[in-house]
Amino acid sequence: MQLIPESQTVGVLRLNLIYSVNRSVQYVDLGLVNVTSGGASSGVQWAFVAINQGSFAGWNGPQFGVVNYPQRLHGVQVGLVNIIREGGTFPVFPLVNWSF
């Protein structure tokens, strides 16, 4: 169950215990599996698995997760597996990856 429908953007804070999907997230995104379905997200994202089908721009911090997977990134990823589909210094890189 989630409070904000999948087709909408979360404005300030998304907190999930297991899994959630929204169009995008602005500011803080915390949870186990965080998925955005195509909008531009920005802020700080901490997750076990972070999948951004749109873009992600870090704000005062990076994207943290075991697996980080955005379409596009403006910022730094820190995790076991870091994937950036478009742009990025490396398409796939362990521990840390970045794109500015």
N, C-alpha and C positions, 0 to 999 in steps of 0.2 A: 504494500500500500504506500502510495506517495501522495502528498498534499497538492503539489503543483502538477498539472497534466504534462505528459511527455512533450507535447507540441509547444509549450511555453518556456520562456527564459526565466531562470531563477535570479532575482535581483541582488541579494546580499549574501545569503548563506545557504548552502545545500549541505545537509548532514544526513548520511544514510548509514544504516547498520549492516546492510548486505549489498544491495544493488539499487541503482536508480538511473533513469534516463530522462534528460531534458534537452531542449533545443540548445541552450547554452547556459553558462553560469558566470555571473559577475562577482568578483571579489573573493569569496572563500568557498572552497569545495572540499569537503572532508568525507571520507567513507572507505568502504572496502572495495567496491567496484563502481567507478564513476564513469558514466557514458554521456557524451553530448552528441546530438544527432545532426549537427551541421552548422549551427550558428557560431559566431565569434565569441569565444570565452576569454576572460582575462581575470587575473588575480593570483591567488595562491591555491595550488591544488595538491592535496595529500591523499594518496589512495594506495591500496595494494595493487590494483590495476586501474589505469586511467586511459580511457579511449576517447579521443576527441575527433569526431568525423569532420569537424570544422577546424578553425584555427584556435590557437591558444597563445596568449601574450602574458608572460609573467609580470607581476606587479609586486615590488618589494620582496621578491622571493621566487624560487624556482618551482618546477613541477616535480614532486616527490612521489615515487611509487616503485614497486618491484618491476612492473612493466608499464612504460609510458609510451603512448601511441597516438600522437596528434596528426592531423592532415598537414597542418603548417604550424610552426612555432616561432615566436619571438621571445626568446628567453633561454633558460637553462633547464635541462632535465637531469635529475639525479635518481638512479635506480639500477637494478640488475640488468634489465634490457631496456634500451632507449631507442625508439624508432621515430623518425620524422619522414613522412611520405613525400613532402614537397619542400625543396630548399634544404636547409640544415647543413652543418659542416660535414656530417657523415649520415647516410641513410639509416644505418643501424650501428650502435656502438654501446659497449657495456659501461656501467658505472656513471658516466657523465656524457651529455651531448648538448649542443647549443646551436642556436641560429639567431642572428641579429640583422 
